[in-house]
């Protein structure tokens, strides 16, 4: 025989509570005593109750969905960050709808409208294309990670400290010339701190250095082509000098490492490499890569905690909006591996 779907009426009859009390258990359990919560919980188990999520959404308008907008998945930092955010379900109970923007502003706006149509309760934004002022105009709980964040709440790494850590490690490795490759990021972007940290240490220590601002595109193929060209220029420009290269992320550091090994059959002793992220590719590379660890799991958890705080406030009868955005900073941890002496 087909199993009967258990309804609130069935639970009410079983517990001798009203349907209103049963509804309060699902939608506002703190309004019930612990004893009554326990009675209803035991009844649900005895009746083998399976919650109808769609009915619950229609009843209270709360979907328990969070939208995520991410720039791409070829950079290992973003794929690992997404993995860590998704794993917070066990702690916070929110599910996720994910869109990959690929740095196309109009497409990302469409994605946001799609997410809002699904009645998401909040958003986590890692993509850079849409300004924080525009994001704030959507009037929904929101947290950004590692991007411009003037008008919205955010969680970022202390990129300046990371830049200092990476540059100092290359100095300790006895490099004659320090090189930092990055894109031409705006000063309001957290990643600019890596550039600033590099330049400040080089100038403070009066070390020969070069800052290479290049457009690597948004695919693995375009990044590999650009890094290959940059490598050839470095080889020709600095023969016989020990070169310390600070790459903007671990994916690019691994591309550089692979190009060197393909060219020389090994990591030449006159090359030292430091990445940034401590995404899995840095430890799994053919030569494990020294890197600045961003504590990706900590950032993901902090972002969800900050988002849940906003979403919980929004659910109150008289919510109090934040007077100013909250910005959290996570300290990086230098991870020394085999690409630096």
C-alpha positions as CSV (number, residue, x, y, z in Angstrom):
1,X,0.0,0.0,0.0
2,X,1.1,3.6,-0.7
3,X,2.3,5.3,2.4
4,X,0.1,8.2,3.6
5,X,1.7,11.7,3.7
6,X,1.7,12.9,7.3
7,X,0.0,16.3,7.7
8,X,-0.1,18.9,10.5
9,X,-3.6,17.5,11.3
10,X,-2.1,14.1,12.0
11,X,0.6,15.5,14.2
12,X,-1.9,17.6,16.1
13,X,-4.1,14.6,16.8
14,X,-1.2,12.5,17.9
15,X,0.2,15.2,20.3
16,X,-3.2,16.7,21.3
17,X,-1.8,20.1,20.3
18,X,-3.4,22.6,18.0
19,X,-2.4,22.9,14.4
20,X,-1.2,26.5,15.3
21,X,1.2,25.0,17.9
22,X,2.5,22.5,15.3
23,X,3.1,25.3,12.8
24,X,4.9,27.3,15.4
25,X,7.3,24.3,16.0
26,X,8.4,24.5,12.4
27,X,8.4,28.2,11.9
28,X,9.2,29.7,15.3
29,X,10.3,26.8,17.7
30,X,11.7,29.2,20.3
31,X,8.1,30.3,21.0
32,X,7.4,26.8,22.5
33,X,8.7,25.4,25.7
34,X,11.5,22.8,25.5
35,X,9.1,20.2,26.8
36,X,6.6,20.8,24.0
37,X,9.3,20.9,21.4
38,X,10.5,17.5,22.6
39,X,6.9,16.1,22.5
40,X,6.5,17.2,18.9
41,X,9.9,16.0,17.9
42,X,9.2,12.5,19.3
43,X,5.8,12.5,17.5
44,X,7.5,13.3,14.1
45,X,9.8,10.4,14.6
46,X,7.0,8.0,15.6
47,X,4.9,9.1,12.6
48,X,7.9,9.0,10.2
49,X,7.1,12.5,9.2
50,X,8.8,13.8,6.0
51,X,8.8,17.6,5.7
52,X,7.4,19.0,2.5
53,X,9.9,21.7,1.7
54,X,7.9,23.2,-1.1
55,X,4.9,23.6,1.1
56,X,7.0,25.2,3.8
57,X,8.5,27.7,1.3
58,X,5.0,28.6,0.1
59,X,3.8,29.0,3.7
60,X,6.5,31.2,5.1
61,X,8.4,32.5,2.1
62,X,11.8,31.3,3.5
63,X,13.7,29.2,1.0
64,X,16.9,28.5,3.0
65,X,18.7,29.2,-0.3
66,X,21.8,31.4,-0.6
67,X,23.0,32.6,-4.1
68,X,26.7,32.5,-5.0
69,X,28.2,34.4,-7.9
70,X,31.8,33.4,-8.7
71,X,34.1,34.6,-11.4
72,X,35.4,31.3,-12.7
73,X,36.4,27.8,-11.6
74,X,39.8,27.5,-13.4
75,X,41.6,29.4,-10.7
76,X,42.0,26.9,-7.9
77,X,41.3,29.5,-5.3
78,X,37.7,30.0,-6.4
79,X,37.0,26.2,-6.8
80,X,38.4,25.6,-3.3
81,X,36.5,28.6,-1.8
82,X,33.3,27.2,-3.4
83,X,34.0,23.8,-1.9
84,X,34.5,25.3,1.6
85,X,31.3,27.5,1.3
86,X,29.2,24.5,0.3
87,X,30.5,22.5,3.2
88,X,29.0,25.0,5.6
89,X,25.6,23.4,5.0
90,X,26.3,21.0,7.9
91,X,26.7,24.0,10.3
92,X,24.2,26.5,9.0
93,X,21.6,24.5,7.1
94,X,21.5,26.7,4.0
95,X,21.6,25.4,0.5
96,X,23.2,27.1,-2.4
97,X,22.5,28.2,-6.0
98,X,25.7,28.9,-7.9
99,X,26.4,30.9,-11.0
100,X,29.8,31.4,-12.8
101,X,30.0,34.9,-14.2
102,X,33.2,34.8,-16.4
103,X,33.6,38.5,-15.9
104,X,30.6,39.4,-18.0
105,X,28.7,42.2,-16.3
106,X,25.4,42.0,-18.1
107,X,25.3,38.2,-17.8
108,X,26.0,38.5,-14.1
109,X,23.2,41.0,-13.7
110,X,20.9,38.4,-15.3
111,X,22.2,35.8,-12.9
112,X,21.4,38.0,-9.9
113,X,17.8,38.6,-11.2
114,X,17.5,34.8,-11.6
115,X,18.7,34.2,-8.0
116,X,16.3,36.9,-6.7
117,X,13.4,35.2,-8.6
118,X,14.1,32.0,-6.7
119,X,13.6,34.0,-3.4
120,X,17.1,33.5,-2.1
121,X,17.6,34.8,1.4
122,X,21.1,36.1,0.9
123,X,24.1,36.3,-1.5
124,X,27.8,35.7,-1.5
125,X,29.7,37.5,-4.2
126,X,33.2,36.8,-5.3
127,X,32.9,38.2,-8.8
128,X,34.5,41.7,-9.4
129,X,32.4,43.1,-12.3
130,X,29.5,44.7,-10.5
131,X,30.3,47.6,-8.0
132,X,29.5,47.2,-4.3
133,X,27.2,50.2,-4.6
134,X,25.0,48.4,-7.2
135,X,25.1,45.2,-5.1
136,X,23.9,47.1,-2.1
137,X,20.9,48.5,-4.1
138,X,19.4,44.9,-4.3
139,X,18.5,45.3,-0.6
140,X,19.3,41.7,0.3
141,X,21.7,40.3,2.9
142,X,25.0,40.1,1.2
143,X,28.7,39.4,1.8
144,X,31.6,39.8,-0.7
145,X,34.9,38.0,-0.6
146,X,38.2,39.4,-1.9
147,X,36.8,42.2,-4.0
148,X,35.8,45.9,-3.8
149,X,33.5,46.2,-0.8
150,X,32.8,49.9,0.1
151,X,29.0,49.6,0.4
152,X,28.6,45.9,1.5
153,X,29.8,43.5,4.2
154,X,32.9,41.5,3.4
155,X,35.5,39.0,4.4
156,X,39.0,39.4,3.0
157,X,42.5,38.2,3.6
158,X,45.1,40.8,4.9
159,X,46.6,41.0,1.4
160,X,49.2,43.6,2.4
161,X,50.6,41.3,5.1
162,X,50.6,38.5,2.6
163,X,52.6,40.6,0.1
164,X,55.1,41.4,2.8
165,X,55.4,37.7,3.8
166,X,55.9,36.5,0.2
167,X,58.5,39.2,-0.5
168,X,60.4,38.7,2.7
169,X,60.6,34.9,2.0
170,X,62.2,35.6,-1.4
171,X,64.7,37.9,0.2
172,X,65.6,35.3,2.8
173,X,66.2,32.9,-0.1
174,X,69.0,35.1,-1.4
175,X,67.4,36.3,-4.6
176,X,69.3,39.0,-6.6
177,X,66.1,40.4,-8.3
178,X,62.5,40.2,-7.0
179,X,59.7,40.1,-9.5
180,X,56.0,40.3,-8.8
181,X,53.5,39.5,-11.5
182,X,49.9,40.7,-11.1
183,X,47.1,42.3,-13.0
184,X,46.5,46.1,-12.9
185,X,44.0,45.9,-10.0
186,X,42.4,49.0,-8.6
187,X,43.6,50.3,-5.3
188,X,40.2,49.6,-3.7
189,X,40.5,45.9,-4.5
190,X,41.9,43.8,-1.6
191,X,44.4,42.1,-4.0
192,X,46.1,45.5,-4.5
193,X,47.6,44.9,-1.0
194,X,49.8,42.2,-2.5
195,X,51.3,44.8,-4.8
196,X,51.7,47.4,-2.1
197,X,53.3,44.9,0.3
198,X,55.8,43.8,-2.4
199,X,56.8,47.4,-3.4
200,X,57.1,48.6,0.2
201,X,59.5,45.8,1.3
202,X,61.6,46.1,-1.9
203,X,61.9,49.9,-1.4
204,X,62.5,49.6,2.3
205,X,65.3,47.1,1.8
206,X,66.5,48.8,-1.4
207,X,66.3,45.6,-3.3
208,X,66.3,45.4,-7.2
209,X,62.8,44.6,-8.2
210,X,60.3,44.7,-11.0
211,X,56.5,44.9,-11.0
212,X,54.9,43.2,-14.0
213,X,51.2,44.2,-14.5
214,X,49.8,42.0,-17.3
215,X,46.4,40.9,-18.6
216,X,46.2,37.1,-18.3
217,X,42.6,36.8,-19.6
218,X,40.0,34.6,-17.9
219,X,40.9,31.2,-19.2
220,X,43.7,28.7,-18.4
221,X,44.9,28.8,-22.0
222,X,45.2,32.6,-22.1
223,X,47.0,32.7,-18.7
224,X,49.5,30.0,-19.8
225,X,50.3,31.9,-23.0
226,X,50.9,35.2,-21.1
227,X,53.0,33.6,-18.3
228,X,55.1,31.8,-21.0
229,X,55.8,35.1,-22.7
230,X,56.6,36.8,-19.3
231,X,59.0,33.9,-18.4
232,X,60.9,34.2,-21.6
233,X,61.3,38.0,-21.0
234,X,62.6,37.3,-17.5
235,X,65.1,34.7,-18.7
236,X,66.5,37.1,-21.3
237,X,66.5,40.1,-19.1
238,X,68.2,38.6,-16.0
239,X,70.7,35.9,-17.0
240,X,72.9,34.6,-14.3
241,X,70.9,36.3,-11.5
242,X,68.9,34.5,-8.9
243,X,65.3,35.4,-9.6
244,X,62.6,35.5,-6.9
245,X,59.1,35.5,-8.5
246,X,56.0,36.3,-6.5
247,X,53.0,35.1,-8.4
248,X,49.5,36.5,-7.7
249,X,47.9,33.0,-7.1
250,X,48.8,29.4,-6.8
251,X,47.3,28.5,-10.2
252,X,49.7,30.9,-12.0
253,X,52.6,29.8,-9.8
254,X,51.9,26.2,-10.8
255,X,51.8,27.2,-14.5
256,X,55.1,29.0,-14.1
257,X,56.6,26.0,-12.4
258,X,55.4,23.6,-15.1
259,X,56.9,25.8,-17.8
260,X,60.3,25.9,-16.1
261,X,60.3,22.1,-15.6
262,X,59.3,21.6,-19.3
263,X,62.1,23.9,-20.4
264,X,64.9,22.7,-18.1
265,X,63.7,19.3,-16.8
266,X,63.8,20.7,-13.3
267,X,63.2,23.8,-11.2
268,X,66.5,25.7,-11.9
269,X,68.4,26.8,-8.8
270,X,68.3,30.5,-10.1
271,X,64.5,30.5,-9.8
272,X,62.5,30.8,-6.5
273,X,58.7,30.9,-6.6
274,X,56.1,32.0,-4.1
275,X,52.3,31.7,-4.8
276,X,49.3,33.0,-3.0
277,X,46.2,31.2,-1.7
278,X,47.4,27.8,-0.4
279,X,44.8,26.1,-2.6
280,X,45.3,22.4,-3.1
281,X,47.3,22.8,-6.3
282,X,50.2,24.3,-4.3
283,X,50.8,21.2,-2.2
284,X,50.0,18.8,-5.0
285,X,52.3,20.4,-7.6
286,X,55.2,18.3,-9.0
287,X,57.4,20.5,-6.8
288,X,55.3,21.6,-3.8
289,X,55.0,25.4,-4.0
290,X,55.7,27.9,-1.3
291,X,52.7,30.1,-0.8
292,X,50.8,32.6,1.3
293,X,47.9,30.7,2.8
294,X,44.6,32.6,2.8
295,X,42.9,30.2,5.3
296,X,40.2,29.6,2.8
297,X,38.1,27.5,5.2
298,X,38.1,30.3,7.8
299,X,37.1,32.9,5.2
300,X,34.2,30.7,4.0
301,X,33.0,30.2,7.6
302,X,33.3,33.8,8.5
303,X,31.4,34.8,5.4
304,X,28.5,32.5,6.2
305,X,28.4,33.7,9.8
306,X,28.3,37.3,8.7
307,X,25.6,36.5,6.1
308,X,23.5,34.4,8.6
309,X,23.6,37.2,11.1
310,X,22.1,39.6,8.5
311,X,19.5,37.0,7.3
312,X,18.4,36.3,10.9
313,X,18.0,40.0,11.6
314,X,15.9,40.3,8.4
315,X,13.5,37.6,9.7
316,X,12.7,39.5,12.9
317,X,9.4,41.4,13.2
318,X,11.2,44.7,13.5
319,X,14.6,44.2,11.9
320,X,17.4,46.7,12.6
321,X,19.5,47.4,9.5
322,X,23.3,47.7,9.8
323,X,24.4,51.3,10.1
324,X,27.6,50.6,8.2
325,X,28.9,47.5,6.4
326,X,31.0,45.1,8.5
327,X,34.4,44.2,7.1
328,X,36.3,41.2,8.5
329,X,40.0,40.6,7.8
330,X,41.6,37.1,8.1
331,X,45.4,36.9,8.8
332,X,47.4,34.9,6.1
333,X,49.8,32.2,7.0
334,X,53.1,31.8,5.1
335,X,53.6,28.2,4.0
336,X,57.2,27.4,3.0
337,X,57.7,24.5,0.6
338,X,60.2,23.3,-2.0
339,X,60.2,26.2,-4.5
340,X,62.1,28.4,-2.0
341,X,65.4,27.5,-0.3
